[in-house]
Each structure stands twice: as C-alpha cells, then as structure tokens.
Amino acid sequence: MDSNSLVCIDLDQPSLEGFRKFISSWLYRSDGFTMLVDPGPLSTIPRLCSELHRQGIERLDYVLLTHIHIDHAGGTGALLREFPGAQVICHPEGIRHLVAPQKLWEGSRKVLGLLAEAYGEIVPVPAERIGFSETIGRTNIRAFLTPGHAQHHCSFLLNDLLFGGEVAGVRCDVPDGICMRPATPPRFILKVALDSIDHMIDLAPRRMVFAHYGLVDRAVDHLSIARMQLLLWVRGVAETAGAVATAWIVPPEMRPEMFPTTLRVVSFQLPEIAPA
C-alpha cells in the first residue's frame, strides 16, 4: 500500500483540555474509491471537511464506522450533507440508532455530561445511506463484527491494514516502548471482547490503526498485548473486590503463569476491604 494513500486527520477539541491527538479520522484513496473511517463528532465536522477539501477530495464513496459512540460517529449525518454520494457502513445493531439518534444522544448526555455537549448533537443519517456488508462494494475491504468495547463495534481489514477502532483498547505515543490500556465501558463481557481480539489476531494484519490513537506496525503484537491486558486488569479488579468476586468474575485460566514477565511487573496495592 502506498503510504501517500492513507492520511490521518486529527480532530482536536480546542475547547477541551488534553484533547489533542486523541480523536482522528482516517482517509484512504485509491484509483477505484475513496473512503473515510470514523468522521468524529459534530463539533469537528467543519475541520474535517476543510481538510478533506485541502486534500483534493471531491467525493467520498464510503464512510466506515468502527462504532456509533458520539466521538466516532456523531457527525456522520452532517458529513453526508457535504458528501452526498457516500455510503455509510455500520454494525447492523448500530444502524437504527444513527437513523433515529435521539436515544443515543440522550444516553451520551447522561454518560458524558458536558463533554457530550462539547462534541455536539448526533445528526440523523438517512436510512437509505447506511447499511452493513461483510465485503464493501468492489473494494478489497472486509468488515468484521468485533463487539467488546461496544456491542456495535466493527473492524475493517484493507489488505494487511486493520482499522481496529477500540478492539484493542487505546494507545498513545511514548518515546520508548508501548503505552496501551483497555477501553471497557459498560456493558463489558470479557469473553466477548477476547473472542473479538482473537478473531483479529487470526487475520494476521501487519499494521493497525487505533481510533485512539495512531498507526502501528506489529499489529498482532499489539493485539496480543491488549488480550493479556484485559485478563490482567479483570484479575486485578477481582482481587481488589475480594475473594467472593474472584470466584465468579475470574475464570480458572487466569493464573499468574498466564501473564508474561513484562506484564506481571504491574503490582496491585490491594486495600483492606471491610466486611459488608
């Protein structure tokens, strides 16, 4: 893949402290089609459209949504006003929520509060402009259902590049090493999340785009770290909550020997928990 075909468009939130290099949209163009992954919230659609026009984009063929959370998909309907020829690809469970987004918007406001207001309202997507297909048109893109971070999460594979959304959690650039953490908002089911990661590992992508944040090589290594982190964090929560929680949260396979030395260096300072 020509590296010039793939462009990261940062969707910074100037009004929010710390929201730099956190939300991004990814543009891919080839001789046959142009697509955009995760257009972001309504508040950054003017910035996104300006950058697309600066890149010489006059038409979008596809808008791929890894999931329908407001920071990834809230501005999709507004983007379609600027690019009326685009077809939106979304998890089947997410389609109805974007066609009639009032409940999704109310839920976002309830969970995120003022942050949701900063992102902006979720704009409806016309029903005829959104759908799901495992193979996308005549492109070489395949869509996979990868619930875990959200029940309506998708990942997309283009040749050896995986647009993974938050299937492997979130990451940030650090001078040395790898900085990652799980992304597990309610309702979180460990087995579902692990199955999605395993499915992506089996695809053996060479590179991966994290929605938060960036493009990485050694995609399978990052997916494997994400898998082990989920096991480690759930085990830590269970141990913190006490022996009763351990009995029903942590499956038997989560023994200390399951974790490599590089991850077992993390120690938990467990508080004393008073009996109920």
Helices and strands as residue ranges (DSSP letters): G 3-5, E 6-10, E 24-29, E 34-37, G 42-44, H 45-54, E 62-64, H 70-73, H 76-82, E 87-89, H 92-99, H 102-112, H 114-119, G 127-129, E 130-131, E 141-145, E 154-158, E 161-165, E 170-172, E 179-181, H 190-203, E 207-210, E 214-217, H 219-241, H 243-249, G 256-258, H 261-264
